[in-house]
Amino acid sequence: MNDQPILEATGLCKSYGSIKAVKDVSFHINEGETYGLLGPNGSGKTTTISMISGLLRADAGKVSVGGMPMTTGALKPKALIGLVPQELAVYPDLSARENLLFFGRLYGIESAELQKRVDEVLEVIGLSDRGKDRAGTYSGGMKRRLNIGIGLVHGPTLLILDEPTVGVDPQSRNAILEAIEQLARAGIAVLYTTHYMEEAQRLCDRVAIIDSGEVRAEGTQRELVRLVGENDRIRIRGTGKLKEAAEQAKAIANVEDASASNDEVSILTSDASAVLTVVLQTMSEDGMSIDSVTVEKPDLETVFLHLTGKALRD
């Protein structure tokens, strides 16, 4: 692993008239890391990646890719980036192979090497068996996969994906996510923007929650949950002396609170896995007959609601 981040963005700002689209955004991405920008439509994600990729001049702040400063005219750092925009950059009258060859030639890749790269990319995006078919005959999900392939053909060290699964069917979405996981394992740094919570939870090593152009919080999922003070909840359904069992549970180490209702004891804890065995033993000893146990762990949706006061898709 390279000690130097593949991407480093510091203090990025961008305004359109009186509208501040991006406000002092900073983060970095390491080799082989998938970093998520998680936020609703209009939160500043696309503007941020446009500045990172050198397509848009920042009002303030700086970006480096592979240790080189990024500007709108900087060719060397741009060559390290594979940019996959929301809009399809695919020629429908060309086959997948012809599309990849065309874009590979634009990067100046020599013919023998390019043929090899095209074969590898078709394998990664799962289109080897349809590589000779016209892109115009593809489903929406297949076109999305080809769009990703075009961003990969020159062998980038940083792959930027802007909402790559919008409007695709579940099967194609899963194929896209599997391809991204494979790329990260191969050492590519990935910047992934999405407003799909489940994708961020599956793919991202670290996440920045961005809303109204500002990064509200950053870290691993567990770090973000701890940051906002959310706890695991253990729900134990059963019969017997529930109130007495709840009171005894409060004395267990790492149990924050416990309460009883008609048929359930609810326990808040910083780590459900660490206390579950002791909790169940205590419940039984205190005269509770247990019917079922459910563990609820806070997720990114919980964190997002806490930080922004709204659901991700609002």
Secondary structure, 3 states (H helix, E strand, C coil): CCCCCCEEEEEEEEEECCEEEEEEEEEEECCCCEEEEECCCCCCHHHHHHHHCCCCCCCEEEEEECCEECCCCCHHHHHCEEEECCCCCCCCCCEHHHHHHHHHHHCCCCHHHHHHHHHHHHHHCCCHHHCCCEHHHCCHHHHHHHHHHHHHCCCCCEEEEECCCCCCCHHHHHHHHHHHHHHHHCCCEEEEEECCHHHHHHHCCEEEEEECCEEEEEECHHHHHHHCCCCEEEEEEEEECHHHHHHHHCCCCCEEEEEECCCEEEEEECCHHHHHHHHHHHHHHCCEEEEEEEEECCCHHHHHHHHHCCCCCC
